[in-house]
Every structure is written in C-alpha cells, then in structure tokens.
Amino acid sequence: MPTEWGACLAALNIGLPAYNLIFGIGALLGIGGGTVFSILHGRGELGRAIVPYDIRCARHAFSLLFALLGLVAAEPIAFLLGATEETALYTTTYLRVILLFSPAFILNNIMTAFVRNDGNPHLAMAAMTISTLTNIVLDYVCIYPLKLGMFGAALATGLGSVLGLLIQLTHFLRRGNSLRLQRIRPTVRETLQIMRCGIS
C-alpha cells in the first residue's frame, strides 16, 4: 500500500503541469477578457461590453483540443511529462479525466473573471469556495469509501469545477446583469488588450 500511495502521489505531481496549463489558458482568457469587458462597460459601450466572441471561439478550440488529447493521447503525454513504468497507469488515468474536464475548467475561470467584473464578486467568490470545498470532500469520498483511486481524485477535481461553473451561471438570472452572448467580434486592438491583460 505505501508503494501504491507513493506512485499515486508521484503521478499527481507529474500530471499537474497539464492541469496548470489548462488553468492558465482559462485565466488568460478570463482575466484579459474580463478587463476589456470592464473598460468597455465603463465607457458606456454596452453594445460591445459582452463576452467577446473570440474568447468563446478560443475556449471551444482549446477545450476540443484538450478533450481529444485526453481521449487518444493521455498515455504518451504521461511519458512525455516524465512518468515511469511504475507511475504510468496512474498518471494516464489522472490526465485522461483532467483533460476531458478541460471545457469546464476553462469556462469556469472565464466566468469567474466576468461575473466578478460585472458587479457580482460575492457570487464569484462563493462559487470558487464551494468548488474547492466540494473537491476536498469528493476527494475523500471517491478515494476512500468508493475506492476509485486516481480516477476518483481527478473526478473530484472535475466535478468541483462543474459545480462552481453551475453556480456562476446563475449570474445570468440576476437583475442588472450586463453579460450578453452575442456574435460581435472584438477589434484587433481589443484582442491585443485581452492578450496583454491576461498573459501574466
């Protein structure tokens, strides 16, 4: 058992760069887009102060790419990240689930920034807190009572993010909500602003 737990912990650390990449892309699109949203909203340009169209296109593209990688290339990615014969199975399992949940991770990060910047920071904070606590609780439930191992650990992370996203989507029901999903493409200047504000 100690050897198995050691392999699981090693696999988790090996797979974390993939999760961090997904999180970083979501943060780039969310923080950059949310900042441009706030600037346009402050200028009174409500017709353009929307969830930018190219952010949604980028989210779809990255989500599809990561999900496909999770389906067909989780094992090669695991070895690329440094997995050994002892940790390959655990790392592959973790990566496959995390990559398949990438649409939820990316959209959750985007929504956190936009909801906060649209005057509802309490909802964004509550969603983040509940998501984290749910992850912790489900980690225990999935790993110990359900004995799902690495699959359970990754599943708990994914489900926590899905719950956080569902909570944030209630913002669209809020009176005074300024967020709109429209097919308005940002200008080149706005796109550069999104990248510049979110790249950090």
ZAKOL-18751 format. One record per atom (N, C-alpha, C): x, y, z; residue in three letters. Coordinates in steps of 0.05 Angstrom, whole numbers, plus 5000, padded with zeros to 4 digits. Layout:
N
XYZALA
...
//
This chain:
200
501649765000MET
500050005000MET
501750255000MET
503850275017PRO
505550515016PRO
506650564989PRO
507550344975THR
508650374948THR
506550484929THR
504150384931GLU
501950474914GLU
501350764919GLU
501250844944TRP
500651124950TRP
502851304940TRP
505351214943GLY
507651364933GLY
507451404903GLY
506651194888ALA
506351214859ALA
504051404852ALA
501951404868CYS
499651584862CYS
500451874866CYS
501951924888LEU
502852204893LEU
504752294872LEU
506552114863ALA
508452184842ALA
506952244816ALA
504952074810ALA
503352114786ALA
501852384786ALA
500752454810LEU
499352704813LEU
501152944806LEU
503652934816ASN
505553154811ASN
506453154782ASN
506652914770ILE
507452904742ILE
505253024724ILE
502752974731GLY
500453074715GLY
499653364720GLY
500653484742LEU
499853754749LEU
500553964727LEU
502753944713PRO
503354144692PRO
501054164671PRO
499853934665ALA
497653944645ALA
495254094657ALA
494654044682TYR
492454194695TYR
493154494697TYR
495654554703ASN
496454834706ASN
496354974679ASN
496954834657LEU
496654944630LEU
493755014624LEU
491954824630ILE
489054874626ILE
488155114642ILE
488955114668PHE
488155334686PHE
489255594675PHE
491755594666GLY
492955844656GLY
491555954632GLY
490755784613ILE
489355874590ILE
486655994597ILE
485255854616GLY
482755964625GLY
483056234639GLY
485256264655ALA
485756514668ALA
486456734648ALA
488056664628LEU
488856864607LEU
486256974594LEU
484556794585LEU
482156884571LEU
480257024589LEU
480056924614GLY
478157054633GLY
479057324643GLY
481557344653ILE
482457594663ILE
482857804641ILE
483957714619GLY
484257904597GLY
481658004586GLY
479857814581GLY
477157884570GLY
475558044591GLY
475757964616GLY
474258104637GLY
475158394640GLY
477758434637THR
478758714638THR
477758884616THR
477858774591VAL
476858924568VAL
473858974571VAL
472458774581PHE
469558804587PHE
469059044605PHE
470659064627SER
470259274646SER
470859544634SER
472959554617ILE
473659814604ILE
471459904586ILE
470359724570LEU
468259794552LEU
465659874567LEU
465159724589HIS
462759774605HIS
463060054618HIS
465460114628GLY
465960374640GLY
465560604621GLY
466160564595ARG
465860764575ARG
462960794566ARG
461260614575GLY
458460624567GLY
457960484541GLY
459860334530GLU
459560194505GLU
458259924510GLU
455859934520LEU
454459684528LEU
453959494505LEU
453859604481GLY
453459424458GLY
455859244452GLY
458259334462ARG
460659174458ARG
461659044483ARG
460559124506ALA
461459014532ALA
460058754537ALA
460958554522ILE
459758284523ILE
461958084527ILE
461257834529VAL
463257624530VAL
464257604501VAL
466757694497PRO
467757714469PRO
467557454454PRO
466857484428TYR
466357254411TYR
468857084408TYR
471257214405ASP
473657054400ASP
474556914425ASP
473657004449ILE
474256864474ILE
472756594473ILE
470256604465ARG
468656364463ARG
469756174442ARG
470656284420CYS
471956114399CYS
474455984409CYS
476156144423ALA
478556044434ALA
478055824455ALA
475955874471ARG
475255674492ARG
474455414478ARG
472755434458HIS
471855194444HIS
474255044432HIS
476155194420ALA
478455074407ALA
480254924427ALA
480855064448PHE
482554944469PHE
481154704482PHE
478654744488SER
477154524501SER
477054274484SER
476554314458LEU
476454084440LEU
479153954438LEU
481254114436LEU
483954014433LEU
484753844458LEU
484253954482PHE
484953814506PHE
483353564510PHE
480753574504ALA
479053344506ALA
479853114488ALA
480553194463LEU
481552984444LEU
484152864453LEU
485953034464LEU
488452934474LEU
487952734497LEU
485952804514GLY
485252624536GLY
484252354526GLY
482852354504LEU
481752104493LEU
483851934480LEU
485652054465VAL
487351894448VAL
490351904455VAL
491152094472ALA
494052134476ALA
494852164505ALA
493152074524ALA
493752114552ALA
496351964560ALA
496651724550GLU
499051564557GLU
501651684546GLU
501751754520PRO
504251884510PRO
504852144525PRO
502752294532ILE
503252544547ILE
504352484574ILE
503352274587ALA
504352194613ALA
507352134612ALA
508251984592PHE
511051924590PHE
512652174582PHE
511452344566LEU
512852594559LEU
513352774583LEU
511452764602LEU
511752924626LEU
513552794647LEU
514452554642GLY
516352424660GLY
515352184674GLY
513152064667ALA
512151824680ALA
513951594675ALA
514151414695THR
515751164692THR
513750934690THR
514850694687GLU
513150454686GLU
511450434711GLU
512650514734GLU
511150494759GLU
508850694762GLU
509250924750THR
507251134753THR
505551184728THR
506151044706ALA
504751104680ALA
501751064682ALA
500950844694LEU
498050784695LEU
496550994710LEU
497651074733TYR
496351274750TYR
496351554736TYR
498651624724THR
498851884710THR
496951894687THR
496751674671THR
495051664648THR
492051694656THR
491351554678THR
488551574688THR
487951864696THR
489751984711TYR
489352264720TYR
489052454697TYR
490952434678LEU
490952614655LEU
488552584638LEU
487652334633ARG
485352294616ARG
482852434627ARG
482352404653VAL
480052534665VAL
480252834666VAL
482652934674ILE
483053224675ILE
482753354647ILE
483853224627LEU
483653344600LEU
480753334590LEU
479253134597LEU
476453114588LEU
474753324602LEU
475553404626PHE
474153614641PHE
475153894634PHE
477053914615SER
478154184609SER
476154394600SER
473954324586PRO
471954534579PRO
470854664604PRO
470354504625ALA
469254614650ALA
471354784664ALA
473854694665PHE
475954854678PHE
476355124665PHE
476455124638ILE
476955374624ILE
474555564626ILE
472155464622LEU
469855634624LEU
469355734652LEU
470055574672ASN
469755654700ASN
471555894706ASN
474055884696ASN
475856104700ASN
474956354686ASN
473956324661ILE
472956554646ILE
470556684661ILE
468656514670MET
466356614683MET
467056754710MET
469056654724THR
469856774749THR
470557074745THR
472157114724ALA
473057394718ALA
470757564709ALA
469057464691PHE
466857634681PHE
464757684702PHE
464057484717VAL
462057524738VAL
463057724759VAL
465557694767ARG
466657884786ARG
466658174775ARG
467458204750ASN
467658474738ASN
464958584731ASN
462858414731ASP
460158514725ASP
458658574751ASP
460158634772GLY
458958724796GLY
457858514814GLY
458758264812ASN
457858044829ASN
460157884840ASN
462058024854PRO
464357884865PRO
463657674886PRO
461457724900HIS
460657534921HIS
459957264909HIS
458557264886LEU
457857014873LEU
460356874863LEU
462157024851ALA
464656904841ALA
466256774864ALA
466356924887MET
467856814910MET
466456574921MET
463756584923ALA
462256354933ALA
462656114916ALA
462556154889ALA
462955924871ALA
465655804874ALA
467755974877MET
470455874880MET
470755724906MET
469655834927THR
469855704954THR
468455434954THR
465955434944ILE
464355184943ILE
465654974925ILE
466755064903SER
468154884885SER
470554754899SER
472154904913THR
474454804927THR
473654604949THR
471654684965LEU
470754514987LEU
469554254976LEU
468054274954THR
466954034941THR
469153844932THR
471253964921ASN
473553804912ASN
474753654935ASN
475053784958ILE
476253664981ILE
474553434991ILE
471953484994VAL
470053275004VAL
469953044985VAL
469753094959LEU
469552884939LEU
472152724937LEU
474352864942ASP
476952714942ASP
476852494963ASP
475852554987TYR
475652355008TYR
473652135000TYR
471352224991VAL
469152024984VAL
470051844962VAL
471251954941CYS
471951794917CYS
474351614923CYS
476251714939ILE
478751554943ILE
478351344965ILE
476951404986TYR
476751215009TYR
474151045007TYR
471751155013PRO
469350985012PRO
468950844985PRO
469251004963LEU
468650894937LEU
471050744924LEU
473450794936LYS
475850654927LYS
476350684897LYS
476150934887LEU
476550984859LEU
479451074852LEU
481051104872GLY
483851164867GLY
484351424852GLY
486251414833MET
486951654818MET
484651754801MET
483051564791PHE
480651644776PHE
478851814793PHE
478451734818GLY
476751874837GLY
477852154843GLY
480552174847ALA
481752424853ALA
481352624830ALA
481752534805ALA
481352704782ALA
478452774779ALA
476652574783LEU
473852624781LEU
472852834801LEU
473852824825ALA
473153014845ALA
473853294837ALA
476253324825THR
477153584816THR
475253694794THR
474553514775GLY
472853594753GLY
470053664762GLY
468853504780LEU
466153554790LEU
466053804806LEU
468153864821GLY
468254114837GLY
468154354818GLY
469554344796SER
469654564777SER
466954584763SER
465654364757VAL
463054374744VAL
460954514762VAL
461154444788LEU
459254564807LEU
459754864809LEU
462254944810GLY
462955224811GLY
461855374787GLY
462055244763LEU
461055364739LEU
458055394739LEU
456655194749LEU
453755204750LEU
452855424769LEU
454255464791ILE
453555684809ILE
453855954796ILE
456055984780GLN
456556244768GLN
454556294745GLN
453556094732LEU
451656134711LEU
449056254721LEU
448556244747THR
446156374758THR
446356674756THR
448756774751HIS
449057064747HIS
447357164724HIS
446856994704PHE
445257084681PHE
442357124688PHE
441557024712LEU
438857064721LEU
438557314738LEU
440757434744ARG
440857664762ARG
439857914748ARG
438258074762ARG
437358324751ARG
439758514750ARG
440058654728GLY
442258834725GLY
444758704713GLY
444458444706ASN
446658304692ASN
447258434665ASN
449858494661SER
450658624636SER
451758434616SER
452158184623LEU
453457994605LEU
451457904584LEU
452457904559ARG
450857814537ARG
452557634519ARG
451457424508LEU
452957264489LEU
452057334461LEU
453657494448GLN
452957584421GLN
455257534402GLN
454557524376ARG
456657484356ARG
457857744347ARG
459157884366ILE
460558124360ILE
463558074363ILE
465058104342ARG
467858054343ARG
469358294354ARG
471158254373PRO
472758474383PRO
474558584361PRO
475258834363THR
477158954344THR
479858834349THR
481758874331VAL
484458784335VAL
485658904360VAL
485059154365ARG
486059294389ARG
485059164414ARG
482459094414GLU
481258964437GLU
482458684442GLU
482958534420THR
484158274422THR
486958294434THR
488458484425LEU
491158524436LEU
490958604466LEU
488958764472GLN
488558834501GLN
487958594518GLN
486258414507ILE
485658164522ILE
488158004527ILE
489857974507MET
492257814510MET
494257954529MET
494458224526ARG
496358364543ARG
495458364573ARG
492958384577CYS
491958394605CYS
491958114618CYS
491657904601GLY
491457634612GLY
493957474612GLY
496057564597ILE
498357404593ILE
499957344619ILE
499757534638SER
501257494663SER
500157254679SER
//
